[in-house]
Amino acid sequence: QVQLEESGGGLVQAGGSLRLSCAASGRTISSYYMGWFRQIPGKEREFVAAISWSGGRTLYADSVKGRFTISRDNAKNTVSLQMNSLKAEDTDVYYCAAARDGPRTSAASYNIWGQGTQVTVSS
């Protein structure tokens, strides 16, 4: 089983940047595609970004495209989310997740989740 743990969240001013990291343990994540989601209070988790097994293909939500960048390092068993030009609307709890199949933008496709890390953007 793969276990995921996010880190890097915190408080940042609007327009600033944060880099979230997701460390995997238990097994390698090289055979999984990875995603980042954020939780909207009272709603289902919202897709943010996804990356293929080898990192050759990426997918982003329209709301973050051009500002966020997802990457992975299979040798280090980590996935990152670089967040630039942050907005107040980006305030949320961010989760990394792993899956082997299914639509990449759907939370239901992911079987393994981290505990989340809080991102707060002040204006």
Backbone torsions as a table, in degrees:
resi	resn	phi	psi	omega
1	GLN	NA	145.3	177.2
2	VAL	-99.2	134.2	174.4
3	GLN	-114.2	138.7	-176.6
4	LEU	-119.8	141.7	178.4
5	GLU	-139.2	121.5	179.9
6	GLU	-89.1	154.0	174.6
7	SER	-154.5	166.3	176.3
8	GLY	104.1	-6.0	178.4
9	GLY	-70.7	166.7	179.7
10	GLY	165.4	-163.3	-179.3
11	LEU	-102.4	131.4	-179.6
12	VAL	-144.6	149.2	177.6
13	GLN	-76.7	152.3	176.4
14	ALA	-54.8	135.7	-177.1
15	GLY	92.9	-11.6	-179.6
16	GLY	-85.1	-171.9	-175.4
17	SER	-133.4	152.6	172.2
18	LEU	-142.3	153.0	175.5
19	ARG	-124.3	116.7	177.6
20	LEU	-93.7	142.9	178.1
21	SER	-124.6	149.2	177.7
22	CYS	-129.4	114.6	-179.9
23	ALA	-100.5	130.1	179.8
24	ALA	-104.2	145.6	177.0
25	SER	-141.6	165.3	-179.5
26	GLY	95.4	-52.4	177.1
27	ARG	-147.7	164.2	176.9
28	THR	-74.7	156.2	179.6
29	ILE	-104.4	12.1	-175.5
30	SER	-62.5	-25.6	-178.9
31	SER	-97.1	8.0	179.4
32	TYR	-111.9	149.4	163.7
33	TYR	-93.4	148.2	-171.4
34	MET	-118.2	149.0	179.2
35	GLY	-139.4	158.8	171.4
36	TRP	-118.0	133.6	177.2
37	PHE	-129.5	161.4	174.0
38	ARG	-132.2	145.9	-174.2
39	GLN	-97.2	123.1	174.6
40	ILE	-95.9	125.5	-178.1
41	PRO	-52.6	128.8	179.4
42	GLY	78.3	3.3	-178.8
43	LYS	-131.1	171.8	177.0
44	GLU	-74.7	161.1	-179.8
45	ARG	-64.0	138.6	-175.9
46	GLU	-101.6	133.9	178.5
47	PHE	-66.5	138.2	177.7
48	VAL	-117.0	-55.5	-177.3
49	ALA	-160.4	157.3	177.3
50	ALA	-145.0	157.1	-179.6
51	ILE	-142.5	140.8	-176.6
52	SER	-72.8	173.7	-176.3
53	TRP	-54.3	-44.4	-177.4
54	SER	-94.0	-6.6	-178.3
55	GLY	86.6	6.0	-176.8
56	GLY	-76.7	-20.9	-179.7
57	ARG	-130.5	139.6	177.8
58	THR	-131.1	157.7	-179.3
59	LEU	-142.2	137.8	-177.1
60	TYR	-131.9	148.5	170.4
61	ALA	-67.7	147.4	-179.2
62	ASP	-57.5	-32.7	-176.1
63	SER	-69.6	-18.5	-177.8
64	VAL	-119.1	-9.0	-177.8
65	LYS	-59.2	132.1	-177.4
66	GLY	91.8	-15.6	179.5
67	ARG	-112.9	-35.5	-178.2
68	PHE	-107.2	149.2	176.8
69	THR	-135.9	125.2	177.1
70	ILE	-99.1	142.2	178.5
71	SER	-147.4	163.8	177.8
72	ARG	-142.8	152.0	176.5
73	ASP	-131.7	95.4	-176.3
74	ASN	-65.1	-29.6	178.6
75	ALA	-64.7	-35.5	178.9
76	LYS	-94.8	-5.1	179.3
77	ASN	60.8	44.9	-178.4
78	THR	-134.0	156.5	173.4
79	VAL	-132.5	140.6	-177.7
80	SER	-126.6	157.6	173.7
81	LEU	-133.5	107.2	176.0
82	GLN	-86.0	122.1	-177.1
83	MET	-116.1	116.1	178.7
84	ASN	-116.0	163.2	178.5
85	SER	49.4	48.9	-175.6
86	LEU	-65.1	145.3	180.0
87	LYS	-120.0	161.4	178.3
88	ALA	-58.9	-32.4	179.8
89	GLU	-66.2	-15.4	179.2
90	ASP	-81.0	-7.8	179.2
91	THR	-61.3	122.4	-177.2
92	ASP	179.7	175.4	170.7
93	VAL	-94.0	127.0	-176.8
94	TYR	-105.2	136.3	-178.0
95	TYR	-124.4	141.0	168.2
96	CYS	-101.1	153.6	-175.2
97	ALA	-150.5	158.3	-178.7
98	ALA	-128.7	144.7	178.6
99	ALA	-153.2	166.2	178.6
100	ARG	-115.1	-16.3	178.1
101	ASP	-159.6	178.1	179.6
102	GLY	94.7	167.9	179.1
103	PRO	-59.3	130.5	-174.9
104	ARG	-69.8	-22.5	-178.4
105	THR	-89.3	-3.3	-176.6
106	SER	-101.5	127.4	178.3
107	ALA	-61.8	-28.2	-178.8
108	ALA	-65.9	-18.4	179.8
109	SER	-75.9	-18.9	-173.4
110	TYR	-98.2	128.2	-176.6
111	ASN	-100.1	-19.6	-175.4
112	ILE	-122.8	128.1	-176.0
113	TRP	-131.7	148.0	170.9
114	GLY	-84.6	-177.5	-177.8
115	GLN	-86.9	-13.3	177.4
116	GLY	96.2	155.0	176.0
117	THR	-137.4	136.2	-174.9
118	GLN	-80.7	131.8	173.2
119	VAL	-119.2	123.8	179.5
120	THR	-124.6	124.1	-179.1
121	VAL	-112.2	120.1	-179.8
122	SER	-100.4	153.1	-179.4
123	SER	-116.3	NA	NA
